């Protein structure tokens, strides 16, 4: 086989795709793998976690390449098929969903492999919502009452589906933040946001009293009400151990594999939801700031591509991806430092888990695909 004949295609891909974003994703993932190796050092099958995450990284890079090459407009034109996929895939949790240690039923597990449908559906949700908003903006008028009602029904449908099938409040909040940012980026008038938050204020007591379970209420209130868990041996247990580990890390950290909390196995989910605590304890504030800086660069890059995209659909897709990284980063770090509820949100690229890593590489693949397509004439001279 003549490999040289493929070089022009590879060269063209490297030139047009967003290699900066891919490089940032790989850098975050490799950093995460180092942290995962340290976090699982005390486990009998510690090597398995590293092997799985390395394989997930290679598959994720492949997903990035494939998604980059597929025009997001072509995917958006198949919005009906994507919507049916979302409903069917999330509905499988009703029959096959496995309840996790965090209390939700958001996982499918077959032959030892776990899949989190909410992570996969997040990508198709961004595409469909971007298509819906851009269509209304261009042809119907985004700020018309009928347009806003359509969007609310659209979002409400996926939000309720998530809650009913997975009982995963954390993932549902990610979807809400994506929806909020995409509407803001699309130029929805301010008075609609005021009306929306007023409506939320009215509906919240109803949801609180009739929908949320007691353990979910306690998780939400615990960071702000010390009487919920005064001894820190209940709902605050994880957050308290996380804070202790971060505090002991100080500036330079205790060293990889040397963290007291990280290596004690007392901190549940230290390789998943609390990977930031492991990094903060063993690599110190410097290591934690590197995490924050890398993810901030990912966010900025997504926003930059979105601002220079060729149409509203492409722009909204980029802002939807940026919103995903923003919410998950700040919520995950917030729960690790004890200022946000522990609701099972992974740290993008860093936390252990194939579903999470695949979804993040697919997400930045969408952004790369936007850059891969031709840009408006006014930005042709801009080299990124």
N, C-alpha and C positions, 0 to 999 in steps of 0.2 A: 504494500500500500504506500502510495506516494504522499507522505505527510506534508511535504513542502507546499502542495497545492492548497492546503488549508491555512497557511500562514497569512495570506491577505485578509481572509475572513476574521481570523483571530486579531490581527492588527486593527482592522476596522472596528471590531467590537471593543477592544481596549480604548480606542480613540473616542468612540461615541458613548459608551456606557459610563456610568458614574463610578469610576475606579476609586475615587476618594472615599465615597460612601461605603463601597465594598471593603476597602482597606480599614476603615473605622470599625465596621462590623466584625471583621476578622480579628482586629486588635482587641476589641472588647471580649470576643469569644475566647481567645487564647488566654487573656488575663483571667477570665472566668474559669477556664479549665485548670489553671494553676491553683486558683482558690478552691475549686471543687476537690482537687487532689489532696489539698491540705485538710479541708473540712471532713473528708471521708477517710482520712488516714487511719483512724481507729477502728474502722469497719473491717470485718473479716473479708468482705468482697470489694475492697476499696478500688482495686484496679478496674473493676467492671464499670464503675461510674465514669472514670476517665475515658475508657475505651468507647463507651456509648456516646459520650459528649463529643469526642473527637470525630467519630463516625457521623454524628448529627451535624457537626460543623461542615464536613465535606459535602454531605447531602444538601445542607443549607446553601452552600456556595453554588451547587448545581441548580437549586431552585432559583437562586438570584439570577443566574444566567438565563434560564428558561423564561422567567417572568419579564426580564429586561427585553427579550426578543419579541414578546407578544405585545402588540399594541393595546394599550389600556382601553382605547375607544372600541376596539373589536370585542374585548371582554365586556365592556359596559353595554354594548348593543345586545348582548345575551343576558340582560338583567333578569328576565323572567326565569330562565334556566338556573341562574345563580340563586334567585330567591327560593325556587323550589328545592334546590340543593340545601340551602340554609335550613329550611323548615324540616326537611326529611332527616338531615344529619343531626340537628339538635334534638329531634323527636326520638332518635335512637336511645337517648339517655333515659327515656321513660321506661323502656323495656330492658336495657342492658347497662344502664348507668351504675357505677360503683361509688358508694359513699366513701369519701376520703376522711382522713383524720381531722380535717378542718371543718367537717360537718356538712359539706355540700356534696351533691351527686353529679359532679361535672366530668367524670372520667369514664372512658371505655377501656376495658382491659381484656386483651386476647393474647393467650400464649405468652404471658409475662410482659407484653408490650402495652404501654398506656398511651391513650390518645385523648386530648382535651378538645372536644368539638368547638368550644367557645373561642379557642385560639385560632383555629382554622377559619371559622365563620367570620372572624373579625376582618380578614382580608377581603372576602367577598362583600361583606357589609360596607366597607369603605368605598368599594367600587360602585355598588348599587346606590348608596346614599349620594355619592358625588354625581352620578348620572341623574338622579331624581332632582337634586337641587339645581344643577346646571340647566336641565331641561326647563324647569319652572322659571328660572331666572331669565332664560333667553326667549321663551315663547309665551309664558303666562303672566309674568310679573311676580317676583319672589315675595313681595310684601303684601300681596292680596290675601284676604282672609281665606279664600279657598285653597291657595297654595300652602299657607301655613298649616291649615287643618290637614291637608294631605301629608305633609311632612311629619306632623305629630302622630297621625295614625300609623305611618310607616315606622317611625321610631318606636312608638308604643307597642306595636306588634312584636318587634324583635326583642324589646326590653322584657315584655311579659313572657315571651317564649323562653328567654334565658332563665328567668326566675322560676317558671313552672317546671322546666325540664331539668335544670342543673341546681337550682336553689343557690346559685352562686352570685351573691350580692356584689362581690369585688369585680368580677368580669362585667356585670351589668353596669356598674359605674364607669368602667372604661368606655363602654359603648355610649353612655350618656355624654361623657366629656368629648368624645370624637364628634358626636352630633352637634354639641354646643360650639365647638371650635369651627367646624365646617360652616355652620350658619353664620357665625361672626365673620369668617373669611369671605363668605359669599356676599356680604353686605346687607344682611337683614337689619332692618331699622331697630334702633335702640328700644323703642317703646314695646316691641314684641318681647324683648328679653325681660323688661320690667314686668310685663303681663305674665310671662312664663314663670318667673321667680315668685310672683304673687300667687300664682296657681299652685306651685310646688308647696308654698307655705300653708295653703289651705288643705292640700291633699296629704301632706306629710303625717299629720296626726292620725288620719284614717289608715294609712299604710303601717304606721308604727303600732297601732292597736290591733289591727286585723290581719296583717300580712307577715310582719317580721316575727321570728321566733325569739324566745327569751335569750338564748345564747348569742343571737345576732345583735340584740339590743345591748347586751352587756359588752360585747366587743366594741360597739360604737361609742358607748359612754365611758368605758374604762380609762382611756387616756386622760379624760377630763374630770372624772369623778373618783377620787381615791377611796370612797366608801364602797364602790363596787367590789373591789378586791383589796382590802386594807393590808393584808399580809403578803400580797404578791405571790400567792401560791395557787391561784386559779386562772382567771382569764388574763391576768397581767404577767403570768409566769414567763412566757417567752419574751415579751417586751422587756421585762426586768433583767433577765439574763443577757439579752442583747445589749442593753445599756451598760451593764457591768463590763461586758467584753469590750465595748467601744471605749469606755473610760480607761480601762487598763492598757489599751493600745497606745495611748498618748500620741506623741508625734511620730516616732519611728516604728512602733509596733513591737510585739514580743518575738517576732520571727515566725516564718512559715512552720506550721506543725507544732508551735510552742504556745498557742493560746490556751489559757485555762478553761474558758468557757467553750471555745471552739473544739477542744479535744476531749471534753468531759462527757459528751453525748447527752448532756442535760438539755441542751438547746435543740428543740425539735425543728426540723426543716432547715438545718444550718447550711445545707448544700443547695437548697431551693429558695424559699422565701427569705431566709436570713443570711444569704451569702454575703451581703454587704457588712453584716456584723463580724463575720469571719475575717474579711479583708481589713476592716477597721481595727480589729484586735491584733491581728498578726502582722499587718503592714502599716498600722498607725494612721494618723490623720493624713499623712502624705499619700499613702496608698488609697485612702478613701477619696481624697480630692482628685486623684488621677481617674478614678471611676466616674466621678461627677463630670470632670472635664471631657472625657471621651464621649459620654452620653450627650453632653451639651453640644459638642461638635456635630454629632449625628443629627440632633434637632435643628441646629442652625443650617446644616447642609440641606436637609429636607425643605426647610422654609425658603432657602435661596433658590433651589430648583423650582419650587412652587411659584415663587414670585416671577420667575423668568420663563414659565411654561407658556405654551402656545394657545391655550384656551382655558375656559373656566373648569371644565371637567378635570383636566390634568392638574390644574392648580389645586383643586379641592382634594384630589387624591393625595397629593404631597402634604397638604395641611392635615389631612386625616391621619396619615402615618406619623407626622410630627406630634400630633395630639396624643397618639398612642404612647409614644416614647416619653412624652412629658408627664402624662398622668401616672404611668407605671413607675417611672423613676422617682417622682416625688412621693407617691403613696408608699412605695416599697421602702425608700430611705426614711420616710416619716414614721412608718411603723417600727423600723429598726431602732430609731432614736426615741421612740415613745411618745410622739406627738400626733400620731394618726392611728386609727383602729387597725388591728391585725385582721385583715380580710383576705389573706392568701393571694397577694399580687406578686408576680415574679419580677425580678430586676432584668430588664431587657438585655439579652445577649449573655449576661453573666450567670443567671440562675441555671441550675441543672434541669434538663428536660428537653426532649426532642421536639415536642409540640410547640413549646415556647420559642425555641431556637429557629425551627422551620418557619414559624409565622413571622418572626422578625426579619429573616432573610428574604422571605416573600414580600414583606412590606417595603423594605428598602429596594427590592427588585422593581416594585411598582414605580418608585421614585426614579430609579435608574432608567426605567423604560420611558418615563416622561422626558428625561434628558436625551435619551437615545433618538427620540423622534426629532424631526426638523423643528427649529424654533422660529418665531416671528422675525421678520427682516430687521426690526429695530435692535434685536439682540444677537444677530449673527456675528457681530464683531466681538462679542463678549466670550472670552475663552475661560472655561472653568476646568 
